[in-house]
Amino acid sequence: MIETARIQELAEPILAEQGLELVELTCHPQSGQVAVRLLVDRVGGVTIQHCARANQRIGQALLEAAGETANYVVEVSSPGLDRPLVSHRDFERAIGETLVVTARTAEAGRFKDWQGMLLAVQHEAIVLTTNRGNVTVPLTDIQTAKKALRW
């Protein structure tokens, strides 16, 4: 079995060609095979076509790297619309999107919800444009942040 780090080395250039970024990579045994799951994202979102192309190319790269005895099942998908934004890079990819953010306030034990368009990501904070003006929220105060679902 190829190590996870090696799979990541094989996958990242293939993803980068499509403007995709690896968010998460997991590998685990599944019915005598190795399931390789890659969550990918990109500014503007991920389409089924992006996933299908990446899936085919990564599967081929694994076959070439591991040889004919390799028994991998590759699954490439987007992280989903309701995935929490956690890392600095998650927020950078979401610039221009409407977010719902819950963060600590100055009052001990209190939280406040904001909904607004993500205007900027600073070193230690995000800036949202809300219906009441711009709000700067320190990253360390954010309890949860997700893209707002549009119906």
N, C-alpha and C positions, 0 to 999 in steps of 0.2 A: 504494500500500500504506500502511495506517495504521501509524504507529510503535508499537513495543512499549509505550512509556510510555502512549500513548493507549489502547491495548487494555487495559492494566492499569487505567486510569482508568474505562473502561467496565465492566470485569468486577468490580472490587472491591465496588461497591454491590450488584450482583446477588448476589454470593456472600454478602455480609454479611446480606442478607435471610433467607438460609437458615442463618445461623450458621456459614458456611464461611469459612475463611481461606485466602488464596492463599499457597502455599508456594513455587511456582516457575512461571514463565511463559517459554515458549520459542516462537519463531516461525522457520520456515525454509521455503524453497521445496520443493514436492513435486509433481511431475508437473503443472506449470503452475498450481498453486494455492499458497496459503500455508497451511501447517499451523500452527495455533495450539494449543499444548498447555498445559493448565493443570493443575497438581497442587494439590489442595486438601485441607485437613484440618479437623477440628473435634474438640472434646472429645467423647468417646464414639464417635468414628469416623464414617466417611463411607459412606453406602449407595449402591447403584446408582441409587435414585430421586433422591438429592441430585445425583448427577452428571448424570443425564438432564435434570432440570429446569434446572440451571445451563447445561448444554450448549445446550439449546434457547434459553434467554433470552439468553445471550451471543452465540450465532450470529445471533439476530434483531437485537441491538444493533449488531453489526458490519455487518450488511446495511444498517441504517438510517444508520449513520455513514459508510459507504464508498460507498453507492449500489448500484444494480443491477449494475454492472460488477464488484463485489467478488467475489472467488473464494477464499473462506476455507473451510477445513475445521477445525472446532473439536473438540477432544478434551479432555474434563474427566474426570479420574480422581483416585483417592486415591494418595498416595505409596507405598503398599504396606506390608505388615506388617513387612518386614525392613529398611525404610529407616533409615539411621543418624540418631540424634538429634544435631543439631549446634548449633543456635542456642538461645539462652535461651528463646525462644518455643516451640521444639520440646519442651523439657523441661517448660515450663508446661502445655502441652496434654496431657502424659503423666502429670500428677499422679494418683496412685491406681492407675497401671498397674504391672505387674511389669516391671522392666528387667534386662538383663544389661549390666554395665559393666566395661570393662577400663581400668585407670588405673595411672599410674606410682606407685611406692611411694617411701618415703624412701631405700631402697637404690638406688644408681645402677644404671641399666639393668634394673631389675626391674619387673615388672608384676603386678598382682593382679586377679582377676576377682571381682566381686560380683554376686549376684542378689538382688533384693529389690524391695519396693513403693516407688515414688517418693513420699515423704512430703511433701517441700517443695523449692522452688527458691529459693535465696537469691541475693543479688547476685553472689557469686563461687563458689558451691558448690551441690551438691545433697545432699539427705539421703535415704538409703535405709533402709527397715526390713528388716533381714535376720533370718535365724533365730538370729543371734548378737547381735542388738540393732541400734540405729541406727548408721549409718555416714555421716559427712560426707565427701564427695569434692569437692575443689576442681575447678572447671570446667577450669582450665588443665592439670590432671593427667589428664583423661579422654582416653584413646586412642580408644576406640569405646564407643558406647552405643546399644542397640537395645531395642525392646520384646521381652519374652520371648514366644515362640510357644507357644500352648497347644494341645495335641493331644487 
